[in-house]
Amino acid sequence: MATVQKNEFAFENVPSVKAKTLRINLNPDIYGTFAEIGAGQETARHFFRAGGASGTIAKAMSAYDKAFSDAIYGVEEDNRYVTQSRLKKMLSHEMRLMEERIPRAEHPDRLFFAYANTVATIDFTKRYKGHGWMGIRFQLDPKQKEFDEIILHVRFRQNEARLQQETLGIIGVNLIYGAFFKYHKPRKLLKYLYDHIDKDTLEIDMINFSGPSFSEVDNRLMSLQLIKNGMTDAVMFGSDGNNLLPAAVLYKKNIMALRGSFRPVTKVNMDMFKKSYDIFIREQTVKEENTIVIFEITLSNLKASGEIDEQDFMDRAELLCSLGHMVMISNFQEYFKLVEYFNNYTKERMGLTMGVSNLIDVFDEKYYRHLSGGILEAFGKLFFKNLIVYLYPMRDPETGRILTSNNIKVHPRMKELYKFFKYNGKVMDIIDYDPEVLDIYSRDVLKKITNHQEGWEEMLPDGVANTIKENHLFLPKKNTATQEVE
């Protein structure tokens, strides 16, 4: 057995890369095409070198020239090549050729597959680190009409193209092996993608499973696994439940983000969103058609009561998706890290919607002791020139007084710093809020739901209460979300 590089996903008796390729090559039924663009034929190379590849590889190709690539797979609307759209076209084209050129009547037991990747490795200036799309379309039963598919996006952290190519080849082998031999355990399949790869050298920031073998797999839950396993720092999914690539969604967009527990989403959450959004899109530099809204939940919030309750996570996701919202799960406990992440993909206007208590926490020094520059370093990243905080008021539970940016109390040492940012237009009060919803708190609604009390329905946006009742959300039940799909 090969020596496995140290990482938390390394298990004893992990098959070597050669052992994995040989197991596939020596299987008389597995047969397919390799199409690799941008980083060499690194995955196919492992299968050729292992021996017995003639029984597995129908074709291995690499259309490096853009004109050739366009002639084979078609022209992309955005004229880009390292995209999910290009990958899907590659998989569709190669699988269609497999079916056309390999007579099923002569090979009734063949399990067809098409593996593809489109990758850009690190450039000469080392400014762009390198990333790529990879995927496999395959069948587990020769009579299967609909194909299964796994698609993922990777980001390289190595500083040499050669090392990135080697890593790409290994993860390609792991993906193909996992598709055929670990498809019934998608959580473990995720971890096995890092076999023989140091976790620090590669980030997986999106993955989607589809097809009959994955009908019970919820891709939102797979996104959560990426965060839990330390494979990436942020994942996103749309209202349809499919995972999205953050870089593609955020690229050159105006971003408005609302952080919360959304357990469940309440009228006050929606009032915060709607009122701040109305202000945001009225800004001169903001075009509504180039603006996205993100409802963000931090991993620490999901862990607030101990270990992550995946069913609880799914309940929150179900509600936000039912309202048509885009959701982000992040590992960014501090706001400045979230803004820094957004800033990797856009220089356009950003808005953070938060309540008074959140803003007070932002000005608490204890959250920045791990930084060499302390709170000033954090604020340099948080309050950069294109960001503004939309502040939603709060009713003081003791005095009944409405707290806004004008009368909140921060630590005495932070007063001047707070004034600097406030009077430079970095904090804007939401003044047309709905006073009727100020006293609604998610924790109170949740308590009423779990205790089967009455009166919580009116605290939620239209339709949400019905969704909760119909799907029995936030109620004690068997946690099927944590079970591996067998």
Buried (B, 14 or more C-beta within 10 A) or exposed (E): EEEBBEBEBBEEEBBBBBEBBBBBBEBEBBBBBBBBBBBBBBBBBBBBEBEBBEEBBBBBBBBEEEEEBBEBBEEBEEEEBBBBBBBBBBBBBBBEBBEEEBEEEEBEEBBBBBBBBBBBBBEEEEEEBBBBBBBBBBBBEEEBEEBBBBBBBBBBBBEEBEBBBBBBBBBBBBBBBBBBBBBEBBBBBBBBBBBBBBBEBBBBBBBBBBBEBBEEBBBBBBBBBBBBBBBBBBBBBBEEBEBBBBBBBBEEBBBBBBBBBBBBBBBBBBBBBEBBBEBBBEEEEBEEEEBBBBBBBBBEBBEEEEEBBBBBBBBBBBBBBBBEBBBBBBBBEBBBBBBBBBBEBBEBBBBBBBBBEBBBBBBEEEBBEEBEEEBEEBBEBBBBEBBBBBBBBBBEEEEEEBBBBEEBEBEEEBEEBBEEBBEEEBBBBBEEBBEEBBEBEBEBBBEBBEEEEEEBBEBBBEEBBEBBEEBEBBEEEEEEBBEEBE
